Amino acid sequence: MRLVVAVIQPPKLSAVRKALELIGVTRMTVCDAHGYARQRGQPELYRGNEYRTTLLRKVVLEIVVNEDFLDRTLETLRQVARTGPEGTIGDGKVFVLPVAEAIDIASAGRGPEAVN
């Protein structure tokens, strides 16, 4: 089992969720986040005054998948979360972590069965 943590742009959330559903990944946690990286923020205008926003809004997806879904999930995220054919700075990152154990609270299922 693996935990896939994907940091993506908010406008891509709907498309990513639909694409993951098409490949059979139907369970995930979605969190709002703010981040700072190579984008270095962006200028904003508020009541006629310009200021620089350094923390940009992002969406974090946490998805636990069994090994047989890992490659499909990563490829789908890479294709759908990218903006434009070449991608741009700020499209996001994907991290993959091992999961030692999973337990379904309702059914008491453990391991890969708890993730299905």
ZIPEMO-V194386 format. One record per helix or strand of 2 or more residues. SS is the DSSP state (H for helix, E for strand). FROM is the first residue (numbers start at 1). TO is the last residue. If there is no record, write none. Layout:
ss from to
SS FROM TO
SS FROM TO
//
This chain:
ss from to
E 2 8
H 10 22
E 29 35
E 42 46
E 49 53
E 56 65
H 67 81
E 92 98
H 112 115
//
